[in-house]
Amino acid sequence: MKGRLALINKQIFILIQGIQNFKRDDLKYKHYLRELERIEEGLKSHWEETVKIKDREDRKSLLQQLVGCKERCTGIMEVLRTHHLKVTNDMIAQLNNLAYRGIKKAGL
């Protein structure tokens, strides 16, 4: 499970990099939103699996990581919707904050 969460964090980081580099392209914008929604759906299934883990400490640790991933996805979607097709310095700063928060928590 920890490996899957690391992969999800990496996918989120790659999405953030892509978003920061996209040019006013509505198809790319929709692609990023769909990809984030797909990741969120995956997080829901991981949540259900994690809740079933018997070891309390492992379960608590994994649930905290899942919450962090969910918060990053929600934050990115909020930034995208707020700045629809307009890449600004403020948007890039917000996305960087979300990306590096995930890296620091993952200990990479």
N, C-alpha and C positions, 0 to 999 in steps of 0.2 A: 504494500500500500504506500509506503514512504517513497518508493521509486516512482509510482504513478503520480504522486503529488509533486515530486520534483519535475517530472515531465510536464505536468500541467502548468507549473510555474514558468518553465522554459517556454511553453507555447504562449503564455500570456506575455512574457518578455518580448518574444519575437513579434507578436501582434502589435505591441506598443511601438517597436522599432518601425514596423511597416506603416503604422498610422502616422508616425511623425514624418515619414518620407512621401506620403501619398499626395498627389496633386489633385485638385478639384475634380475628382472623378466619382460620380454618384454610384457606379457599379462597385468600385473598391470600398466605398463607404458602407454600402449594404453588405458586402462580403465580410467586412470586419465585424459588423453587428451580428450577422448570422453566425460567424465563427465564435464570438463571445457567448452567444446564446447556446451554441452547441457545447461549449466548455461548461457553462452553468448547468446544463442538463446532466452532463457527466458528473459534475460535483454532487448533484442530488443523489445519483446512484451510489457514489462513493460514500456519501453521508449514511445512507441506509446500510451499507456494508460495515461501516466503521462503528455504528451504534451497536452492532451485534458482537463486537470484540469483547471478550470476557475480561482481559487484563485492564484494570481501571486506568493505570498510568499510560499505557499504550493508547487506549481509546481517547483519553483526555488530550494527549499530545497530538494525535491525528485530527481530532475534531477542531483543535485550535488552528492547525494548518489549513484545514478545509475552510474555516471561517475567514482566514486571511486571504485565501484564493478567491472566495466569493466576494469579499469586500473589494479586492482589486478589480474583478470583473465588473462589478456594479459601478465602481468609480470610473473605469474606462468608458463604460457605456454612457454614463452621465456626461463625461467630458465630450464624447463624440456627439451626443445629442445637443449639448449646449453650443458647440462650435461647428455645427453641421457644415461640412465642406470648407471650413476656414481654418487653415493651420496657422495659428498665431504663436507668438512666443509664450503667452500665458498657457495655451493648450500644451505646448511641448513641455513646459515646466511642470504642469500637473501630471502629465504622463510619466515624465522622468521620476517624479516623486513616487508614483504608484509602482513603477518598475523596480526602483532601487529599494523600496520598502520590502518588496518580495525577496529581493536578493539578500538583504540584511537578515531577514527572518529565517531564510533557508540556510544561512551560514555559508554562502558560496563566496 
